[in-house]
Amino acid sequence: MKTFLLSVVSLFLFFIAQSQSADEIIAKHIDAIGGKEKLSQITSVYQEQSTQVMGNEGSSTVNILIGKGYKTEINFNGQVLVQVITDKGGWAINPFTGATSATAISEDQYKSSEDIVYFPDPLFNYAAHGATVELLGQEKVGDVNAYKLKYLNKDSVASILFIDPNTNYVIKETRTGQMQGQQVEMNYTYSDYKKTDFGVFVPFLINVDMGQFSISTTIKKVEFNKPIDPSIFDMPK
């Protein structure tokens, strides 16, 4: 019985240590991108971007009301792809698949992307969003022996985040997404971190590798706390 109790206590202490280590890594990450006080002041984000897909380049905009709504519009030669995620659901317009009117996204699609409303990344105040984080050790990302964190959102959808121990920036994220009714693994790489006028650091280059093709996005402009009309997130009737 004494041996059994010691084993239970040791296991409990191990999980406590893992949790503390994950939170320490996240705390350093938050400090590196601007600090808790600065990030707490962000209420909205507006971005202008250049997006490249399979040799085609388009301009795009992103509007985010923190915790409430996310909307991106990508214009490829006059055809506009729209995606919206809110704290209640999501919808999209994708003329490239023949969907020229707004269509609600599936429940699985929503659950896998709902945390996009939290900027600059869901690790900030993650527990308040109902998420959990577990440290899985370290793993090589290129030449970097990165910290590997498992992020589980409130609907138990997992993503793996890799943090560079030298810069404390998130440099890679792996998650599962939906494409044409099929589940695909999506690998995001984040680079070219720059300090914005607001004083926070964001990655100005984001690449998404889906296996068959990739999407590259370069941020051209970032504005914080710009007034955003919440009605832009409403699904057209």
C-alpha positions as a Markdown table, in Angstrom:
| # | Residue | x | y | z |
|---|---|---|---|---|
| 1 | Met | 0.0 | 0.0 | 0.0 |
| 2 | Lys | 2.8 | 2.4 | 0.9 |
| 3 | Thr | 4.5 | 1.7 | -2.5 |
| 4 | Phe | 1.2 | 2.2 | -4.3 |
| 5 | Leu | 0.6 | 5.6 | -2.6 |
| 6 | Leu | 4.1 | 6.7 | -3.4 |
| 7 | Ser | 3.6 | 5.8 | -7.1 |
| 8 | Val | 0.3 | 7.8 | -7.2 |
| 9 | Val | 1.9 | 10.8 | -5.5 |
| 10 | Ser | 4.9 | 10.6 | -8.0 |
| 11 | Leu | 2.5 | 10.4 | -10.9 |
| 12 | Phe | 0.5 | 13.4 | -9.6 |
| 13 | Leu | 3.7 | 15.4 | -9.1 |
| 14 | Phe | 4.8 | 14.5 | -12.7 |
| 15 | Phe | 1.6 | 15.9 | -14.2 |
| 16 | Ile | 1.9 | 19.0 | -12.1 |
| 17 | Ala | 5.5 | 19.5 | -13.3 |
| 18 | Gln | 4.4 | 19.0 | -16.9 |
| 19 | Ser | 1.6 | 21.6 | -16.5 |
| 20 | Gln | 4.0 | 24.1 | -14.9 |
| 21 | Ser | 6.5 | 23.6 | -17.6 |
| 22 | Ala | 3.9 | 24.2 | -20.3 |
| 23 | Asp | 2.7 | 27.3 | -18.6 |
| 24 | Glu | 6.3 | 28.6 | -18.2 |
| 25 | Ile | 7.0 | 28.1 | -21.9 |
| 26 | Ile | 3.7 | 29.9 | -22.8 |
| 27 | Ala | 4.5 | 32.7 | -20.4 |
| 28 | Lys | 7.9 | 33.3 | -22.1 |
| 29 | His | 6.1 | 33.1 | -25.5 |
| 30 | Ile | 3.6 | 35.8 | -24.4 |
| 31 | Asp | 6.4 | 38.0 | -23.1 |
| 32 | Ala | 8.3 | 37.6 | -26.4 |
| 33 | Ile | 5.4 | 38.7 | -28.6 |
| 34 | Gly | 4.5 | 41.8 | -26.5 |
| 35 | Gly | 3.5 | 40.9 | -23.0 |
| 36 | Lys | 0.3 | 40.2 | -21.2 |
| 37 | Glu | -0.6 | 43.8 | -20.5 |
| 38 | Lys | -0.1 | 44.8 | -24.2 |
| 39 | Leu | -2.0 | 41.9 | -25.6 |
| 40 | Ser | -4.9 | 42.5 | -23.1 |
| 41 | Gln | -5.4 | 45.9 | -24.7 |
| 42 | Ile | -6.1 | 44.5 | -28.2 |
| 43 | Thr | -9.8 | 44.6 | -29.1 |
| 44 | Ser | -9.6 | 44.3 | -32.8 |
| 45 | Val | -7.2 | 43.6 | -35.7 |
| 46 | Tyr | -7.2 | 44.6 | -39.3 |
| 47 | Gln | -4.8 | 43.2 | -41.8 |
| 48 | Glu | -4.0 | 43.6 | -45.5 |
| 49 | Gln | -2.2 | 40.6 | -47.1 |
| 50 | Ser | -0.9 | 39.1 | -50.3 |
| 51 | Thr | -1.9 | 35.5 | -50.8 |
| 52 | Gln | -0.4 | 33.0 | -53.3 |
| 53 | Val | -2.0 | 29.7 | -54.2 |
| 54 | Met | -0.5 | 27.4 | -56.9 |
| 55 | Gly | 1.1 | 30.3 | -58.7 |
| 56 | Asn | -1.9 | 32.6 | -58.5 |
| 57 | Glu | -1.6 | 35.7 | -56.4 |
| 58 | Gly | -4.5 | 37.6 | -54.8 |
| 59 | Ser | -5.1 | 40.4 | -52.3 |
| 60 | Ser | -6.8 | 39.7 | -49.0 |
| 61 | Thr | -8.1 | 41.4 | -45.9 |
| 62 | Val | -8.7 | 40.1 | -42.4 |
| 63 | Asn | -11.0 | 41.7 | -39.8 |
| 64 | Ile | -11.0 | 40.3 | -36.2 |
| 65 | Leu | -13.0 | 41.3 | -33.2 |
| 66 | Ile | -11.2 | 39.5 | -30.4 |
| 67 | Gly | -13.2 | 36.6 | -29.1 |
| 68 | Lys | -16.2 | 37.6 | -31.3 |
| 69 | Gly | -15.6 | 37.3 | -35.0 |
| 70 | Tyr | -13.1 | 36.7 | -37.8 |
| 71 | Lys | -13.6 | 37.5 | -41.4 |
| 72 | Thr | -11.2 | 37.1 | -44.3 |
| 73 | Glu | -11.8 | 38.1 | -48.0 |
| 74 | Ile | -9.4 | 36.9 | -50.7 |
| 75 | Asn | -9.7 | 38.4 | -54.2 |
| 76 | Phe | -8.4 | 36.3 | -57.0 |
| 77 | Asn | -8.9 | 38.0 | -60.4 |
| 78 | Gly | -12.3 | 39.4 | -59.4 |
| 79 | Gln | -13.6 | 36.3 | -57.6 |
| 80 | Val | -13.8 | 36.8 | -53.9 |
| 81 | Leu | -13.5 | 33.9 | -51.4 |
| 82 | Val | -15.0 | 34.8 | -48.0 |
| 83 | Gln | -14.7 | 32.9 | -44.7 |
| 84 | Val | -16.3 | 34.0 | -41.4 |
| 85 | Ile | -15.9 | 32.4 | -37.9 |
| 86 | Thr | -17.7 | 33.8 | -34.9 |
| 87 | Asp | -18.2 | 32.7 | -31.3 |
| 88 | Lys | -21.4 | 31.0 | -32.4 |
| 89 | Gly | -20.7 | 29.5 | -35.9 |
| 90 | Gly | -19.3 | 30.2 | -39.3 |
| 91 | Trp | -20.1 | 30.6 | -43.0 |
| 92 | Ala | -18.3 | 30.9 | -46.3 |
| 93 | Ile | -18.6 | 32.0 | -49.9 |
| 94 | Asn | -16.3 | 30.0 | -52.3 |
| 95 | Pro | -16.9 | 30.7 | -56.0 |
| 96 | Phe | -14.1 | 28.2 | -56.8 |
| 97 | Thr | -16.3 | 25.3 | -55.7 |
| 98 | Gly | -19.5 | 26.8 | -57.3 |
| 99 | Ala | -20.8 | 28.2 | -54.0 |
| 100 | Thr | -21.5 | 31.8 | -55.0 |
| 101 | Ser | -23.8 | 32.5 | -52.0 |
| 102 | Ala | -23.1 | 32.2 | -48.3 |
| 103 | Thr | -23.2 | 28.7 | -46.9 |
| 104 | Ala | -22.9 | 27.6 | -43.3 |
| 105 | Ile | -19.8 | 25.6 | -42.6 |
| 106 | Ser | -20.1 | 22.2 | -41.0 |
| 107 | Glu | -19.9 | 21.6 | -37.3 |
| 108 | Asp | -16.6 | 19.8 | -37.6 |
| 109 | Gln | -15.1 | 22.7 | -39.7 |
| 110 | Tyr | -16.3 | 25.2 | -37.1 |
| 111 | Lys | -14.9 | 23.3 | -34.1 |
| 112 | Ser | -11.5 | 22.9 | -35.8 |
| 113 | Ser | -11.2 | 26.7 | -36.5 |
| 114 | Glu | -13.2 | 28.4 | -33.8 |
| 115 | Asp | -10.1 | 29.6 | -31.9 |
| 116 | Ile | -9.1 | 31.8 | -34.8 |
| 117 | Val | -11.0 | 34.6 | -33.2 |
| 118 | Tyr | -8.3 | 34.9 | -30.5 |
| 119 | Phe | -5.3 | 37.0 | -31.6 |
| 120 | Pro | -2.4 | 36.8 | -31.9 |
| 121 | Asp | -2.7 | 33.1 | -31.0 |
| 122 | Pro | -5.0 | 31.0 | -28.8 |
| 123 | Leu | -2.2 | 30.4 | -26.2 |
| 124 | Phe | -2.9 | 33.8 | -24.7 |
| 125 | Asn | -5.5 | 33.2 | -21.8 |
| 126 | Tyr | -6.1 | 29.7 | -23.2 |
| 127 | Ala | -7.7 | 28.5 | -20.0 |
| 128 | Ala | -10.3 | 31.2 | -20.1 |
| 129 | His | -11.3 | 29.9 | -23.5 |
| 130 | Gly | -11.9 | 26.4 | -22.1 |
| 131 | Ala | -8.7 | 25.0 | -23.7 |
| 132 | Thr | -6.0 | 22.9 | -22.2 |
| 133 | Val | -2.3 | 22.6 | -23.1 |
| 134 | Glu | 0.1 | 19.7 | -22.6 |
| 135 | Leu | 3.8 | 19.7 | -23.0 |
| 136 | Leu | 4.9 | 16.8 | -25.2 |
| 137 | Gly | 8.7 | 17.4 | -24.9 |
| 138 | Gln | 10.8 | 18.7 | -27.7 |
| 139 | Glu | 11.0 | 17.9 | -31.5 |
| 140 | Lys | 13.2 | 19.1 | -34.3 |
| 141 | Val | 11.7 | 21.7 | -36.7 |
| 142 | Gly | 14.4 | 22.2 | -39.2 |
| 143 | Asp | 17.5 | 23.0 | -37.1 |
| 144 | Val | 15.5 | 24.1 | -34.1 |
| 145 | Asn | 14.8 | 21.7 | -31.2 |
| 146 | Ala | 11.4 | 23.2 | -30.5 |
| 147 | Tyr | 9.1 | 22.8 | -27.6 |
| 148 | Lys | 6.1 | 20.7 | -28.7 |
| 149 | Leu | 2.7 | 21.6 | -27.1 |
| 150 | Lys | -0.6 | 19.9 | -27.6 |
| 151 | Tyr | -3.4 | 22.4 | -27.6 |
| 152 | Leu | -6.9 | 21.1 | -27.0 |
| 153 | Asn | -9.7 | 23.6 | -27.6 |
| 154 | Lys | -13.0 | 23.6 | -25.7 |
| 155 | Asp | -14.5 | 21.1 | -28.2 |
| 156 | Ser | -11.5 | 18.7 | -27.8 |
| 157 | Val | -10.0 | 19.5 | -31.2 |
| 158 | Ala | -6.3 | 19.2 | -31.0 |
| 159 | Ser | -3.5 | 21.1 | -32.7 |
| 160 | Ile | 0.3 | 20.8 | -32.1 |
| 161 | Leu | 2.3 | 24.0 | -31.6 |
| 162 | Phe | 6.0 | 24.2 | -31.8 |
| 163 | Ile | 7.9 | 27.0 | -30.0 |
| 164 | Asp | 11.4 | 28.0 | -30.7 |
| 165 | Pro | 13.3 | 28.0 | -27.3 |
| 166 | Asn | 15.6 | 30.8 | -28.5 |
| 167 | Thr | 13.0 | 33.3 | -29.7 |
| 168 | Asn | 10.0 | 31.9 | -27.9 |
| 169 | Tyr | 8.0 | 32.4 | -31.0 |
| 170 | Val | 5.5 | 29.8 | -32.4 |
| 171 | Ile | 7.3 | 28.6 | -35.6 |
| 172 | Lys | 5.0 | 25.8 | -36.6 |
| 173 | Glu | 1.5 | 24.4 | -36.1 |
| 174 | Thr | 0.0 | 21.1 | -37.2 |
| 175 | Arg | -3.7 | 20.5 | -37.2 |
| 176 | Thr | -6.4 | 18.5 | -39.1 |
| 177 | Gly | -8.8 | 20.3 | -41.4 |
| 178 | Gln | -11.6 | 19.6 | -43.9 |
| 179 | Met | -11.1 | 20.0 | -47.6 |
| 180 | Gln | -13.7 | 18.8 | -50.1 |
| 181 | Gly | -15.2 | 16.5 | -47.5 |
| 182 | Gln | -11.8 | 14.9 | -46.7 |
| 183 | Gln | -9.7 | 15.3 | -43.6 |
| 184 | Val | -6.2 | 16.6 | -44.4 |
| 185 | Glu | -3.2 | 17.4 | -42.2 |
| 186 | Met | -2.3 | 21.1 | -42.4 |
| 187 | Asn | 1.2 | 22.3 | -41.5 |
| 188 | Tyr | 1.5 | 26.0 | -40.8 |
| 189 | Thr | 4.9 | 27.6 | -40.6 |
| 190 | Tyr | 5.3 | 31.1 | -39.1 |
| 191 | Ser | 8.3 | 33.3 | -39.8 |
| 192 | Asp | 9.5 | 36.9 | -40.4 |
| 193 | Tyr | 8.3 | 38.1 | -37.0 |
| 194 | Lys | 8.2 | 41.9 | -36.9 |
| 195 | Lys | 7.3 | 44.4 | -34.2 |
| 196 | Thr | 4.2 | 46.3 | -35.2 |
| 197 | Asp | 3.5 | 50.0 | -34.4 |
| 198 | Phe | 1.3 | 48.8 | -31.5 |
| 199 | Gly | 4.3 | 47.1 | -29.9 |
| 200 | Val | 3.4 | 43.4 | -30.5 |
| 201 | Phe | 5.3 | 41.0 | -32.7 |
| 202 | Val | 3.4 | 39.0 | -35.4 |
| 203 | Pro | 4.7 | 36.7 | -38.1 |
| 204 | Phe | 4.5 | 38.5 | -41.4 |
| 205 | Leu | 5.0 | 35.3 | -43.4 |
| 206 | Ile | 2.7 | 32.3 | -43.0 |
| 207 | Asn | 2.8 | 29.2 | -45.2 |
| 208 | Val | 0.2 | 26.4 | -45.1 |
| 209 | Asp | 1.2 | 23.1 | -46.5 |
| 210 | Met | -1.7 | 20.7 | -47.2 |
| 211 | Gly | 0.3 | 18.1 | -49.0 |
| 212 | Gln | -1.2 | 18.5 | -52.6 |
| 213 | Phe | -0.7 | 22.2 | -52.5 |
| 214 | Ser | 0.4 | 25.1 | -50.3 |
| 215 | Ile | -0.8 | 28.6 | -49.5 |
| 216 | Ser | 1.6 | 31.4 | -48.8 |
| 217 | Thr | 0.5 | 34.6 | -47.1 |
| 218 | Thr | 2.5 | 37.8 | -46.6 |
| 219 | Ile | 1.1 | 40.5 | -44.3 |
| 220 | Lys | 1.4 | 44.0 | -45.8 |
| 221 | Lys | -0.3 | 46.0 | -43.1 |
| 222 | Val | -1.6 | 45.6 | -39.6 |
| 223 | Glu | -3.8 | 47.9 | -37.6 |
| 224 | Phe | -4.9 | 47.4 | -34.0 |
| 225 | Asn | -8.1 | 48.6 | -32.3 |
| 226 | Lys | -9.6 | 49.9 | -35.5 |
| 227 | Pro | -13.4 | 50.2 | -35.2 |
| 228 | Ile | -15.0 | 47.2 | -36.8 |
| 229 | Asp | -18.8 | 46.9 | -37.4 |
| 230 | Pro | -19.9 | 43.6 | -35.9 |
| 231 | Ser | -22.5 | 43.2 | -38.6 |
| 232 | Ile | -19.8 | 42.3 | -41.1 |
| 233 | Phe | -19.8 | 38.8 | -39.5 |
| 234 | Asp | -23.5 | 38.3 | -40.1 |
| 235 | Met | -24.3 | 35.6 | -42.7 |
| 236 | Pro | -26.1 | 37.2 | -45.7 |
| 237 | Lys | -29.7 | 35.9 | -46.1 |
